[in-house]
Amino acid sequence: MGVTRAQWRVLAHLERKPGQRQVELADRLDVEPITLCRIVDRLEEAGLVERRRDPGDRRAWQLYLKAGAEPLLGKLHGMAEELSAEAFAGLSEKDRTMMREALARVRANVDAARDVKASA
């Protein structure tokens, strides 16, 4: 598909929550800010992501997907659905739904805990 796993993670996070500050996203992805900067540089060069100055802090950058990311994200979502079908094979639809809801709750809890720590 032309993107690395790390790049896909960045795209997925920006799709869920556009306008994240670069430093916040690095924290969420558990990578060093300079590492994320390089990933974003490549995504920006590919026309998939853009940086915009944060109106509340001129030193900070907010990250947004560009329209060129939409077709790629569609393909990546298709691949993710195939992988999900393989991973959840043998589980009933009810069990799949319960598992997804539980994992979503875990993700939300982790994100909330990070947000609390970041604001402290």
C-alpha positions in Angstrom: 0.0 0.0 0.0 3.0 2.3 0.2 2.8 3.1 3.9 4.5 1.6 6.9 2.8 0.3 10.0 3.9 3.4 11.9 2.4 5.7 9.1 -0.8 3.7 9.2 -1.1 4.3 12.9 -0.6 8.0 12.5 -3.3 8.1 9.7 -5.7 6.1 11.8 -5.3 8.4 14.8 -5.8 11.5 12.7 -8.8 10.0 11.1 -10.4 9.4 14.6 -9.2 12.7 16.0 -8.2 15.4 13.5 -6.3 18.4 14.7 -4.2 16.7 17.3 -1.0 18.5 18.2 2.1 16.7 17.1 3.5 16.3 20.6 0.1 14.9 21.9 0.0 12.3 19.1 3.6 11.3 19.8 2.6 10.6 23.4 -0.5 8.7 22.3 1.5 6.5 20.0 4.3 6.1 22.6 7.0 7.4 20.3 9.5 10.2 20.6 8.4 13.5 19.2 11.3 13.5 16.7 10.3 10.1 15.5 6.8 11.3 14.9 8.1 14.4 13.2 10.0 12.2 10.6 6.9 10.0 10.0 4.7 13.1 9.5 7.4 14.6 7.2 7.0 11.5 4.9 3.2 11.6 5.1 3.3 15.3 4.3 5.6 14.7 1.3 3.2 12.0 0.1 0.3 14.5 0.2 -1.6 12.6 3.0 -1.1 14.9 6.0 -0.8 18.6 6.6 0.5 20.6 9.5 -1.3 23.7 10.6 -0.1 26.2 13.2 -2.0 25.8 16.4 -3.9 29.1 16.9 -3.5 28.8 20.7 0.3 28.2 20.5 2.3 29.4 17.6 5.1 27.0 18.5 2.8 23.9 18.1 1.6 22.2 15.0 -1.8 20.5 14.6 -2.1 17.6 12.2 -4.9 17.0 9.7 -5.5 14.5 6.9 -5.6 15.7 3.4 -8.2 14.6 0.8 -5.5 12.5 -0.8 -5.5 10.2 2.3 -9.2 9.1 1.7 -8.6 6.5 -1.0 -5.7 5.0 0.9 -7.6 4.9 4.1 -10.4 3.1 2.3 -8.0 0.4 1.2 -6.4 0.2 4.6 -9.8 -0.2 6.2 -10.6 -3.0 3.8 -7.3 -4.8 4.9 -8.2 -4.2 8.5 -11.6 -5.7 8.1 -10.0 -8.8 6.5 -7.6 -9.1 9.4 -10.4 -8.6 11.9 -12.4 -11.4 10.2 -9.4 -13.7 10.5 -8.7 -12.7 14.1 -12.4 -13.2 15.2 -12.9 -16.4 13.2 -14.9 -18.9 15.2 -16.6 -16.3 17.4 -20.3 -15.6 17.2 -21.4 -12.2 16.2 -22.5 -11.6 19.8 -19.1 -12.5 21.0 -17.4 -10.3 18.4 -19.6 -7.4 19.4 -18.8 -7.9 23.1 -15.1 -8.2 22.4 -15.0 -5.0 20.3 -16.9 -3.1 22.9 -14.6 -4.3 25.6 -11.5 -3.4 23.6 -13.0 0.0 22.8 -13.5 0.6 26.5 -9.9 -0.4 27.3 -8.7 2.0 24.6 -10.9 4.8 26.0 -9.6 4.1 29.5 -6.0 4.2 28.4 -6.6 7.4 26.4 -8.3 9.0 29.4 -5.5 8.1 31.8 -2.9 9.5 29.4 -5.0 12.7 29.1 -5.1 13.1 32.9 -1.4 12.5 33.2 -0.6 14.9 30.4 -2.7 17.7 32.1 -1.2 17.1 35.5 
